[in-house]
Amino acid sequence: MLAVGVLAALALAACGSTATPTPTTSTTALGSVRQQECTLVGGVLANGPDPDADPVGYADAQVQPLRQLQVDDAQLHRAVLQLAAAYQSYSGASRQAGPAAAVQVSKSEAAVNAICPGVAN
């Protein structure tokens, strides 16, 4: 009889529990997957020459690292590849094609920034 009373008490205690599930460490500590991938993109873009001092050298230095990024977010992946292509076009553009290539870089940076605010600045 004592065992039945103990089990009943435990069952009632379990019903009144308000324990909250613990979030996974990766999401809590590092943010969402997209936030993590934005951080990776920002890390790549932070490397290389100073974009203001050497815009062509900066663009050229970004192409390969951007293409090598492992990005699972499909929208961000497309934007990163478009940015890499725009940088490649800009770094190899002739004097006449340079302004149009620069416009494409600006559009591609804006597309990345729309997904990851401020990353491509």
C-alpha positions as CSV (number, residue, x, y, z in Angstrom):
1,M,0.0,0.0,0.0
2,L,2.9,2.4,0.8
3,A,4.4,1.7,-2.6
4,V,1.1,2.7,-4.3
5,G,0.9,5.9,-2.3
6,V,4.5,6.8,-3.3
7,L,3.8,6.1,-7.0
8,A,0.7,8.2,-6.9
9,A,2.6,11.1,-5.3
10,L,5.3,10.9,-7.9
11,A,2.7,10.8,-10.7
12,L,1.0,13.9,-9.3
13,A,4.4,15.7,-8.9
14,A,5.3,14.9,-12.5
15,C,2.0,16.3,-13.8
16,G,2.6,19.6,-12.1
17,S,6.1,20.0,-13.5
18,T,6.7,23.1,-15.5
19,A,10.2,22.3,-16.7
20,T,11.1,24.0,-19.9
21,P,13.1,22.3,-22.6
22,T,16.7,23.4,-22.9
23,P,17.7,24.9,-26.2
24,T,20.5,23.3,-28.1
25,T,23.9,24.7,-27.5
26,S,24.7,25.5,-31.1
27,T,21.6,27.6,-31.6
28,T,21.8,29.4,-28.3
29,A,25.5,30.1,-28.3
30,L,26.0,30.8,-31.9
31,G,22.7,32.0,-33.2
32,S,20.7,30.5,-36.1
33,V,22.3,28.7,-39.0
34,R,21.8,31.7,-41.2
35,Q,23.4,33.9,-38.6
36,Q,26.4,31.5,-38.4
37,E,26.7,31.5,-42.2
38,C,26.5,35.3,-42.3
39,T,29.4,35.4,-39.8
40,L,31.4,33.1,-42.1
41,V,30.7,35.4,-45.1
42,G,31.6,38.4,-43.1
43,G,34.9,36.7,-42.0
44,V,35.8,36.1,-45.6
45,L,35.0,39.7,-46.7
46,A,37.0,41.1,-43.8
47,N,40.2,39.6,-45.1
48,G,42.3,40.9,-47.9
49,P,43.4,44.4,-48.9
50,D,41.5,47.5,-47.8
51,P,38.6,47.8,-50.2
52,D,38.9,51.6,-50.2
53,A,42.6,51.7,-50.8
54,D,42.7,48.9,-53.4
55,P,39.2,48.0,-54.7
56,V,40.5,45.8,-57.5
57,G,42.9,43.9,-55.3
58,Y,40.2,43.5,-52.7
59,A,37.7,42.2,-55.2
60,D,40.3,39.8,-56.7
61,A,41.2,38.5,-53.2
62,Q,37.6,37.6,-52.4
63,V,36.6,35.5,-55.3
64,Q,38.1,32.1,-54.4
65,P,37.4,32.3,-50.6
66,L,33.7,33.2,-51.3
67,R,33.4,30.3,-53.8
68,Q,34.9,27.9,-51.2
69,L,32.4,28.8,-48.5
70,Q,30.1,26.0,-47.4
71,V,26.7,27.8,-47.1
72,D,23.6,25.7,-46.7
73,D,21.1,28.5,-46.9
74,A,20.2,28.4,-50.6
75,Q,19.3,32.1,-50.9
76,L,22.6,33.2,-49.2
77,H,24.6,30.7,-51.2
78,R,23.3,32.2,-54.5
79,A,24.0,35.7,-53.3
80,V,27.5,34.8,-52.3
81,L,28.2,33.1,-55.6
82,Q,26.8,36.1,-57.5
83,L,29.0,38.4,-55.4
84,A,32.1,36.3,-56.2
85,A,31.2,36.5,-59.9
86,A,30.8,40.2,-59.7
87,Y,34.1,40.6,-57.9
88,Q,35.8,38.5,-60.6
89,S,34.3,40.6,-63.4
90,Y,35.3,43.8,-61.6
91,S,38.9,42.7,-61.0
92,G,39.3,41.7,-64.6
93,A,37.3,44.5,-66.2
94,S,38.8,46.8,-68.8
95,R,38.7,50.6,-68.2
96,Q,35.6,50.9,-70.3
97,A,33.8,47.9,-68.6
98,G,34.9,48.9,-65.1
99,P,31.9,51.2,-64.2
100,A,29.4,48.6,-65.3
101,A,31.2,45.9,-63.3
102,A,31.3,48.2,-60.3
103,V,27.5,48.6,-60.5
104,Q,27.1,44.8,-60.5
105,V,29.4,44.6,-57.4
106,S,27.2,47.1,-55.7
107,K,24.0,45.2,-56.6
108,S,25.6,41.9,-55.4
109,E,26.7,43.4,-52.2
110,A,23.2,44.8,-51.6
111,A,21.8,41.3,-52.2
112,V,24.1,39.8,-49.6
113,N,23.4,42.7,-47.2
114,A,19.6,42.1,-47.6
115,I,20.2,38.6,-46.2
116,C,23.0,39.4,-43.8
117,P,22.7,43.1,-42.8
118,G,26.0,45.0,-43.0
119,V,28.1,42.0,-43.9
120,A,29.2,43.2,-47.3
121,N,29.9,46.8,-46.3
